[in-house]
Amino acid sequence: MQQPIQQQAIIVGVQLQNDTQFTYSMEELANLAAACNLKVIGQLSQKASRINPSHYIGTGKIEELRLMLADEDTVVIFNSELSPSQIRNLESSLDRHVIDRTLLILNIFADRAKTKEAQLQVEVAQLQYMLPRLSGMRESLGRQGGGAGLKNKGAGETKLELDRRRIEERITALQSELQQQVDRRQVQRKQRRKNEVPVVCLVGYTNSGKSTLMNAVVDTYHPESLAKQVFAKDMLFATLETSVRSIELPGHRTFLLTDTVGFVSQLPHHLVKAFRSTLEEVTEADLLIHVVDYADPQHLQHMAVTNETLKALGVEGIPTLYAYNKADLTQQPYPLVEEDRIYLSARHKRGIDELAGLIRSRVFSDYVECELLVPFDRGEIVSYFNEHAHVQAVSYEENGTRLTLECRAADAEKYRAQLL
């Protein structure tokens, strides 16, 4: 099958004073464009004390940009969220389709969303972004169906005809549908809490290897369950779905491992708001595993962005382990554990047992060793501990079954009468 012609793009950014992350931000913008099937053929930057309120960049740079736009199909991508008037003025001055960083990320999410819930969340975010920009975006919306990298889920022409009231009604309907999903997930969470199953959440920057790490854990402890594998690929926002897998460690230690959507710098607040219900999984976790692409020179910046996003979600005070992934691409010895940090390689499945040991020590810290003598007519107690505890030894005595085991402190307290 013939590949679609890749649309070309020029990226534009303004470096404000004291902005030490500008170069990296522009590199990331180029990567985001590539994830949207756009080929970056040029870059324009300007140093300034403030953003130009009418055109984002100065008039001199506007002329310079016009000279760079030889192909009429070339799109211009700006490294900030543009105001409605800036979009209108830029498209008028350049006679080109203009998009900003926010719309670019929204397009990637729209393309990646596979489940019903993710698609609803993305559509809400797109409509909320569009609502204040209706007058400035009408012309560009009519052209959004054209480029291979800018397919906005086929919504360009219909959005051209939508007025503010109809968009608001659509947002209300979508949010009502999403609320049903939220209610269903809350029921599932209550059931987990009732069953006292610990929840461990993978968080981190996009493409740090969270899904690969989840697959490595699943494959290590449930090698027969290929169906439990989640989608993993070396690209930005490979997965938007929150996946939950039950992991059973030796000794009947079971916990739920959750993979969440990756973060990125300047993640649009529309998306954070729309995905908040999904990301609430993180707020109720017993333990976070902050996955870091240790081979990326910007990994410290990525960690800072992740921490800022978690704080914006209200995630504070949850114990956290730091998994420095892709150590095989660095000079760092691995697997290596240092307090709450572990260096590993999810791709090569090296360090998984060590990570499991850290998880075990954090979420199963309430386990105690004890001995019980269970009367022969209370066989259900023996069955319970065989299923929910690590039974180390069993012997049969005159008055019942003696169990030497490791179990939750709550279970030991529950069956205090049988303790020796």
Secondary structure, DSSP 8 states (H G I E B T S, - for coil): ------EEEEEEEEEETT-TTHHHHHHHHHHHHHHTTEEEEEEEEEEESS-BTTTBS-HHHHHHHHHH--STT-EEEESS---HHHHHHHHHHH-S-EEEHHHHHHHHHHHH--SHHHHHHHHHHHHHHHGGGHHHHHHHHHTTTSSGGG--TT-HHHHHH--HHHHHHHHHHHHHHHHHHHHHHHHHHHHHHHHT--EEEEEEBTTSSHHHHHHHHHHHH-TT-GGG-----SSTT---S-EEEEEEETTTEEEEEEE---B-TT--HHHHHHTHHHHHHHHT-SEEEEEEETTSTTHHHHHHHHHHHHHHTT--S--EEEEEE-GGGSS--SSEEETTEEE-BTTTTBSHHHHHHHHHHHHTTTEEEEEEEE-TT-HHHHHHHHHHSEEEEEEEETTEEEEEEEEEHHHHHHTGGGB-
